[in-house]
Amino acid sequence: MSDTTEKKPAEKAPAKPAETKDATAKKTPEKDPAAPTGVQRAPKGQSEVRRRRTRLILSFLFCVLLPSVLGVVYYGFYASDRYATGASFVVRGLDSGGSGDLVSSFTGLTSSGSTTADSYIIRRYLQSGDLLLLLESQGVLSLQDHYSDQAVDVLSRFDNTRPFEDFVDYWSRRILTTYDSTTGILTYEVQAFDPDTTLVLANEILEAADGLVNELSADARQDTLGFALAEVERAEARLRDAQLELRQFRSSTGTADPLVNAQLDAELIAGLEVQVADLAAQIDELSQNVAAGSPILLQLERRQAAVKAQIDERRAAVGVQSDGTTSADSLGIFEALQIEQTFAQQRYASALTSLEQARMDADRLQRYLAVFAQPLYPQDAIYPRRVRNIILVIVASFVFWVIGTLVTYAVRDHLR
């Protein structure tokens, strides 16, 4: 009995639970006091690393390899050839010395008589819808039919079912314009899908630019001459009215020049008064030698009375006209009309001088195109630049993938 009782405590093996506790304690990592949750994360397994590598490889395939292959296929075998040609010219003026454009290149301001503003207008016109409408109206080319041809690849082709505004945007990608503000040279390059159309289109664009410059010159000339021409017309109308009033006055009075008539009347009255004085002297002299009733003396007295009567009659005719107006009033009206005519003539002459000066200024504002590089027949399709575009697609895809990967890993690490 004693032996059995002594063996019982020895048979118990309480070490197994202790061992399990120690084993679980070894498997469970100790808590990190720096962890915010108080729980230490388990280390990543091989499967998580493998999944990340798989996603990275797939992203490289879809973001780099696939766009690169598509770019090589498109630019190497599918993209349509585009031919290009153009011209270079300078907008010149009769008084352009180049100083105004040099100043505007530094200050950004266009001076009077400068061709910089005209050059920018032409540059915008070459990319505008007005040029497209002009080319379509001439009937030489049908641009929408050419650029929407089914032989052109889909990415380079224009959908002619879209509105005209979209065609203007498409046209801005088919014409390239540059302007050098220092030299004033304006260059354009137009692209099309066959060489013949490209050459015809470039020549039509050059003619349209020349027509626009001529129109701008005509408008500037008309604006410059407009005020001077209107002033000449007003001065001419005033002179015509003054001459008409003067002619009506002469017709109503029956005298060509009342001033001359008044002078003649004054001279006539003065002559008659001289005769009266002579007769009076003769009468005084004869009255001392002959009797009072002698025939000679009576004849002289009658002659003196007749001359005095003529003087009174002439003075009365000078004082009052047949229409009731005095000659002084008529003379005043005539002098006023004559002054108005003289002033109108001077104003008309001044207006003609101003018109001639304005015409000279307008001639100096005339613009024209000085073309020094004509459009040439394109023999090789320089667009698209296949090798360059393929390299750009590969580089852009790789850069995009690298940036996206770095951003993704940075965001993931930040969330952890």
C-alpha positions as CSV (number, residue, x, y, z in Angstrom):
1,M,0.0,0.0,0.0
2,S,2.7,2.4,0.8
3,D,4.5,1.6,-2.4
4,T,1.5,2.3,-4.5
5,T,0.8,5.5,-2.7
6,E,4.4,6.5,-3.2
7,K,4.3,5.7,-7.0
8,K,1.2,7.7,-7.7
9,P,2.7,11.1,-7.5
10,A,5.6,9.9,-9.6
11,E,3.3,8.5,-12.3
12,K,1.6,11.9,-12.8
13,A,3.2,13.8,-15.6
14,P,2.2,17.4,-15.2
15,A,5.1,18.3,-17.4
16,K,3.0,17.9,-20.6
17,P,0.8,20.9,-20.1
18,A,3.8,22.9,-19.1
19,E,5.5,21.8,-22.3
20,T,2.5,22.8,-24.4
21,K,2.5,26.1,-22.7
22,D,6.1,26.6,-23.5
23,A,5.6,25.5,-27.1
24,T,2.7,27.9,-27.6
25,A,4.7,30.6,-25.9
26,K,7.5,30.0,-28.3
27,K,5.2,30.0,-31.3
28,T,3.5,33.2,-30.3
29,P,5.8,36.2,-30.8
30,E,6.2,38.7,-28.1
31,K,4.3,42.0,-28.3
32,D,6.1,45.0,-29.7
33,P,5.6,47.9,-27.4
34,A,6.0,50.3,-30.4
35,A,3.1,48.8,-32.3
36,P,0.0,51.0,-32.1
37,T,-2.4,48.1,-31.8
38,G,-0.3,46.1,-29.4
39,V,-0.2,43.2,-31.9
40,Q,2.9,42.2,-33.8
41,R,2.1,41.3,-37.5
42,A,3.3,38.0,-38.7
43,P,6.1,38.1,-41.3
44,K,5.1,37.9,-44.9
45,G,5.0,34.5,-46.5
46,Q,6.3,33.3,-49.8
47,S,2.8,33.4,-51.3
48,E,2.4,37.2,-50.7
49,V,5.7,38.0,-52.3
50,R,4.9,35.7,-55.2
51,R,1.5,37.5,-55.7
52,R,3.2,40.9,-55.7
53,R,5.7,39.8,-58.3
54,T,2.9,38.4,-60.4
55,R,1.0,41.7,-60.3
56,L,4.1,43.7,-61.1
57,I,4.8,41.5,-64.1
58,L,1.2,41.8,-65.3
59,S,1.3,45.5,-65.0
60,F,4.5,45.7,-67.0
61,L,2.9,43.5,-69.7
62,F,-0.2,45.6,-69.9
63,C,1.3,49.1,-69.4
64,V,4.6,48.7,-71.2
65,L,4.8,45.7,-73.4
66,L,1.3,45.9,-74.9
67,P,1.4,49.6,-75.8
68,S,4.8,49.1,-77.2
69,V,3.7,46.3,-79.4
70,L,0.6,48.2,-80.5
71,G,2.8,51.3,-81.3
72,V,5.2,49.2,-83.3
73,V,2.4,47.5,-85.3
74,Y,0.5,50.8,-85.9
75,Y,3.5,53.0,-86.9
76,G,5.3,50.2,-88.6
77,F,2.6,48.7,-90.7
78,Y,-0.7,50.4,-90.4
79,A,-0.3,54.2,-90.2
80,S,-1.0,56.0,-93.5
81,D,1.8,58.0,-95.2
82,R,1.4,61.8,-95.1
83,Y,3.1,64.1,-97.6
84,A,4.0,67.6,-96.6
85,T,5.0,70.8,-98.4
86,G,4.7,74.5,-97.8
87,A,6.0,78.0,-98.4
88,S,7.8,80.9,-96.7
89,F,7.1,84.5,-97.2
90,V,7.3,88.0,-95.6
91,V,4.6,90.6,-95.4
92,R,6.2,93.8,-96.7
93,G,5.0,97.4,-96.9
94,L,6.1,100.3,-99.1
95,D,7.4,102.1,-96.0
96,S,8.5,99.1,-93.9
97,G,12.1,99.6,-92.9
98,G,12.2,96.8,-90.3
99,S,12.7,99.1,-87.3
100,G,9.1,98.8,-86.2
101,D,9.2,95.0,-86.2
102,L,12.5,95.0,-84.3
103,V,11.0,97.2,-81.6
104,S,7.9,95.0,-81.4
105,S,10.0,91.9,-81.0
106,F,11.4,93.3,-77.8
107,T,8.4,95.2,-76.5
108,G,5.6,93.0,-77.7
109,L,3.8,96.1,-79.1
110,T,3.1,96.7,-82.8
111,S,4.1,100.2,-84.1
112,S,2.3,102.2,-86.7
113,G,3.1,100.9,-90.2
114,S,4.4,97.6,-88.8
115,T,3.6,94.3,-90.6
116,T,3.7,92.2,-87.4
117,A,0.0,92.4,-86.8
118,D,-0.7,91.5,-90.5
119,S,1.6,88.5,-90.1
120,Y,-0.2,87.2,-87.0
121,I,-3.6,87.8,-88.8
122,I,-2.4,85.6,-91.7
123,R,-1.1,82.9,-89.4
124,R,-4.5,82.7,-87.6
125,Y,-6.3,82.8,-91.0
126,L,-4.3,79.8,-92.2
127,Q,-5.8,77.7,-89.3
128,S,-9.3,79.2,-89.4
129,G,-12.5,77.9,-90.9
130,D,-12.7,80.8,-93.3
131,L,-9.8,79.4,-95.2
132,L,-11.5,76.0,-95.4
133,L,-14.7,77.5,-96.6
134,L,-12.8,79.5,-99.3
135,L,-11.0,76.4,-100.5
136,E,-14.3,74.5,-100.6
137,S,-16.1,77.3,-102.5
138,Q,-13.4,77.4,-105.2
139,G,-14.2,73.9,-106.1
140,V,-10.5,72.9,-106.8
141,L,-10.3,70.6,-103.8
142,S,-12.7,68.8,-101.5
143,L,-10.8,68.6,-98.3
144,Q,-13.3,66.7,-96.3
145,D,-13.6,64.0,-98.9
146,H,-9.8,63.7,-99.1
147,Y,-9.2,63.5,-95.4
148,S,-12.1,61.1,-94.8
149,D,-11.0,58.7,-97.6
150,Q,-11.4,55.0,-96.5
151,A,-7.9,54.3,-97.7
152,V,-6.6,56.4,-94.7
153,D,-6.1,54.6,-91.4
154,V,-8.7,55.1,-88.8
155,L,-6.6,57.1,-86.4
156,S,-5.6,59.6,-89.1
157,R,-8.9,59.7,-90.9
158,F,-11.5,62.4,-90.4
159,D,-15.1,61.3,-89.8
160,N,-17.1,63.4,-92.3
161,T,-20.3,62.9,-90.3
162,R,-18.9,65.1,-87.6
163,P,-19.7,68.9,-87.6
164,F,-17.6,71.5,-89.4
165,E,-16.1,72.8,-86.1
166,D,-14.5,69.4,-85.6
167,F,-13.1,69.5,-89.1
168,V,-11.5,72.9,-88.2
169,D,-9.8,71.2,-85.2
170,Y,-8.7,68.4,-87.4
171,W,-7.3,70.9,-90.0
172,S,-5.2,72.6,-87.3
173,R,-3.4,69.2,-86.9
174,R,-2.7,69.1,-90.6
175,I,-1.2,72.5,-91.1
176,L,1.8,73.8,-89.2
177,T,2.6,77.6,-89.1
178,T,5.6,79.4,-87.6
179,Y,6.4,83.1,-87.3
180,D,9.8,84.6,-86.5
181,S,9.1,88.0,-85.0
182,T,12.7,89.1,-85.5
183,T,13.0,88.5,-89.2
184,G,9.2,88.6,-90.0
185,I,9.3,85.3,-91.8
186,L,6.1,83.4,-91.8
187,T,6.2,79.7,-92.8
188,Y,3.5,77.1,-93.2
189,E,3.5,73.4,-93.9
190,V,0.5,71.5,-95.0
191,Q,0.0,67.7,-94.9
192,A,-2.1,65.5,-97.1
193,F,-2.2,61.8,-98.0
194,D,-1.0,62.0,-101.6
195,P,1.7,64.3,-103.2
196,D,-0.5,65.8,-105.9
197,T,-3.2,67.0,-103.5
198,T,-0.5,68.3,-101.1
199,L,1.1,70.5,-103.8
200,V,-2.3,71.8,-105.1
201,L,-3.4,72.5,-101.5
202,A,-0.2,74.4,-100.7
203,N,-0.5,76.6,-103.8
204,E,-4.2,77.4,-103.0
205,I,-3.3,78.3,-99.4
206,L,-0.6,80.7,-100.7
207,E,-3.0,82.3,-103.1
208,A,-5.6,82.7,-100.3
209,A,-2.9,84.3,-98.1
210,D,-2.0,86.7,-100.9
211,G,-5.7,87.6,-101.4
212,L,-6.1,88.3,-97.7
213,V,-3.1,90.6,-97.7
214,N,-4.6,92.5,-100.6
215,E,-7.9,92.7,-98.9
216,L,-6.2,94.1,-95.7
217,S,-4.4,96.6,-97.8
218,A,-7.6,97.7,-99.5
219,D,-9.4,98.0,-96.2
220,A,-6.6,100.1,-94.7
221,R,-6.5,102.3,-97.8
222,Q,-10.3,102.8,-97.6
223,D,-10.2,103.6,-93.9
224,T,-7.4,106.1,-94.5
225,L,-9.1,107.8,-97.5
226,G,-12.6,107.5,-96.1
227,F,-12.5,110.7,-94.0
228,A,-10.7,112.7,-96.6
229,L,-13.2,111.7,-99.3
230,A,-16.1,112.6,-97.1
231,E,-14.6,116.0,-96.3
232,V,-14.1,116.6,-100.0
233,E,-17.7,115.7,-100.7
234,R,-18.9,118.1,-98.0
235,A,-16.7,120.9,-99.2
236,E,-17.9,120.3,-102.8
237,A,-21.6,120.4,-101.7
238,R,-21.0,123.6,-99.9
239,L,-19.3,125.2,-102.8
240,R,-22.1,124.0,-105.1
241,D,-24.7,125.5,-102.9
242,A,-22.9,128.8,-102.7
243,Q,-22.6,129.1,-106.4
244,L,-26.3,128.2,-106.9
245,E,-27.4,130.9,-104.4
246,L,-25.1,133.4,-106.2
247,R,-26.6,132.5,-109.6
248,Q,-30.1,132.8,-108.3
249,F,-29.3,136.2,-106.9
250,R,-27.9,137.4,-110.2
251,S,-30.9,136.0,-112.0
252,S,-33.4,137.8,-109.7
253,T,-31.5,141.2,-109.7
254,G,-30.5,141.1,-113.4
255,T,-27.0,142.1,-112.6
256,A,-23.8,140.1,-112.9
257,D,-22.0,142.1,-110.3
258,P,-23.8,144.8,-108.2
259,L,-20.5,146.0,-107.0
260,V,-19.3,146.9,-110.5
261,N,-22.7,148.4,-111.2
262,A,-22.5,150.6,-108.1
263,Q,-19.0,151.7,-109.1
264,L,-20.3,152.6,-112.6
265,D,-23.2,154.5,-111.2
266,A,-20.9,156.4,-108.8
267,E,-18.6,157.2,-111.7
268,L,-21.6,158.4,-113.8
269,I,-22.9,160.6,-111.1
270,A,-19.5,162.0,-110.5
271,G,-19.2,162.9,-114.2
272,L,-22.6,164.5,-114.3
273,E,-21.7,166.5,-111.2
274,V,-18.6,167.7,-113.0
275,Q,-20.8,168.8,-116.0
276,V,-23.1,170.7,-113.6
277,A,-20.1,172.4,-112.1
278,D,-18.8,173.4,-115.6
279,L,-22.3,174.6,-116.6
280,A,-22.6,176.6,-113.5
281,A,-19.2,178.2,-114.2
282,Q,-20.2,179.1,-117.7
283,I,-23.5,180.5,-116.6
284,D,-21.8,182.7,-114.0
285,E,-19.4,183.9,-116.7
286,L,-22.1,184.7,-119.3
287,S,-24.4,186.3,-116.8
288,Q,-21.8,189.1,-116.4
289,N,-21.5,189.7,-120.1
290,V,-25.1,189.1,-121.5
291,A,-28.5,190.0,-120.5
292,A,-30.5,187.8,-118.2
293,G,-32.9,186.5,-120.8
294,S,-30.4,185.9,-123.6
295,P,-30.9,182.6,-125.5
296,I,-27.4,181.4,-124.7
297,L,-27.8,181.8,-121.0
298,L,-31.2,180.2,-121.1
299,Q,-29.8,177.3,-123.0
300,L,-27.0,176.8,-120.5
301,E,-29.5,177.0,-117.6
302,R,-31.8,174.4,-119.3
303,R,-28.8,172.1,-119.9
304,Q,-27.7,172.5,-116.2
305,A,-31.3,171.6,-115.1
306,A,-31.3,168.6,-117.3
307,V,-28.0,167.3,-115.9
308,K,-29.2,167.9,-112.4
309,A,-32.3,165.9,-113.2
310,Q,-30.2,163.1,-114.5
311,I,-28.2,163.1,-111.3
312,D,-31.3,163.0,-109.2
313,E,-32.7,160.2,-111.3
314,R,-29.5,158.2,-111.2
315,R,-29.3,158.6,-107.4
316,A,-32.9,157.5,-107.0
317,A,-32.2,154.5,-109.2
318,V,-29.1,153.6,-107.1
319,G,-31.0,154.0,-103.8
320,V,-34.1,151.9,-104.6
321,Q,-34.4,148.9,-107.0
322,S,-37.5,147.9,-108.9
323,D,-38.3,145.2,-106.4
324,G,-38.3,147.7,-103.5
325,T,-34.9,146.8,-102.2
326,T,-32.1,149.4,-102.1
327,S,-28.9,148.9,-104.0
328,A,-27.1,148.9,-100.6
329,D,-29.1,145.9,-99.5
330,S,-28.4,144.1,-102.8
331,L,-24.8,144.9,-102.5
332,G,-24.7,143.6,-98.9
333,I,-26.4,140.3,-100.0
334,F,-24.1,140.0,-103.0
335,E,-21.0,140.6,-100.8
336,A,-22.2,137.9,-98.3
337,L,-22.8,135.4,-101.1
338,Q,-19.4,136.2,-102.6
339,I,-17.7,135.7,-99.2
340,E,-19.4,132.4,-98.8
341,Q,-18.3,131.3,-102.3
342,T,-14.7,132.3,-101.6
343,F,-14.7,130.5,-98.3
344,A,-16.3,127.4,-99.9
345,Q,-13.6,127.5,-102.6
346,Q,-10.8,127.7,-100.1
347,R,-12.3,124.9,-98.1
348,Y,-12.7,122.7,-101.2
349,A,-9.1,123.4,-102.2
350,S,-7.9,122.4,-98.6
351,A,-10.0,119.3,-98.7
352,L,-8.4,118.3,-102.1
353,T,-5.0,118.8,-100.6
354,S,-5.9,116.7,-97.6
355,L,-7.2,114.0,-99.9
356,E,-4.0,113.9,-101.8
357,Q,-2.0,113.7,-98.6
358,A,-4.2,110.9,-97.4
359,R,-3.8,109.1,-100.7
360,M,0.0,109.2,-100.3
361,D,-0.3,107.9,-96.7
362,A,-2.6,105.1,-97.9
363,D,-0.1,104.1,-100.6
364,R,2.6,103.8,-97.9
365,L,0.2,101.5,-95.9
366,Q,0.0,99.1,-98.9
367,R,1.0,95.5,-98.1
368,Y,2.2,92.6,-100.3
369,L,3.6,89.1,-99.9
370,A,7.3,88.7,-100.7
371,V,7.4,84.9,-101.3
372,F,11.0,83.5,-101.3
373,A,10.2,79.7,-100.9
374,Q,7.5,78.3,-103.2
375,P,5.7,75.0,-102.5
376,L,7.6,72.1,-104.0
377,Y,6.3,68.7,-105.2
378,P,6.8,66.2,-102.3
379,Q,8.6,63.1,-103.3
380,D,8.7,61.3,-99.9
381,A,6.2,60.9,-97.2
382,I,8.0,62.4,-94.1
383,Y,5.0,61.8,-91.8
384,P,4.4,59.9,-89.6
385,R,7.9,59.7,-88.2
386,R,7.7,56.0,-87.5
387,V,11.0,55.3,-85.6
388,R,10.7,58.4,-83.5
389,N,7.0,57.7,-82.6
390,I,7.8,54.1,-81.7
391,I,10.6,55.2,-79.4
392,L,8.3,57.8,-77.9
393,V,5.6,55.2,-77.3
394,I,8.0,52.8,-75.6
395,V,9.6,55.5,-73.4
396,A,6.3,57.0,-72.5
397,S,4.8,53.7,-71.5
398,F,7.8,52.7,-69.5
399,V,7.9,56.1,-67.7
400,F,4.1,55.9,-67.0
401,W,4.5,52.3,-65.6
402,V,7.5,53.3,-63.4
403,I,5.7,56.3,-62.0
404,G,2.5,54.3,-61.4
405,T,4.4,51.5,-59.7
406,L,6.3,53.9,-57.4
407,V,3.1,55.8,-56.5
408,T,1.2,52.5,-55.8
409,Y,4.0,51.2,-53.5
410,A,4.3,54.5,-51.7
411,V,0.5,54.6,-51.0
412,R,0.5,51.0,-49.8
413,D,3.4,51.6,-47.5
414,H,1.8,54.7,-46.1
415,L,-1.5,52.8,-45.4
416,R,0.5,50.2,-43.4
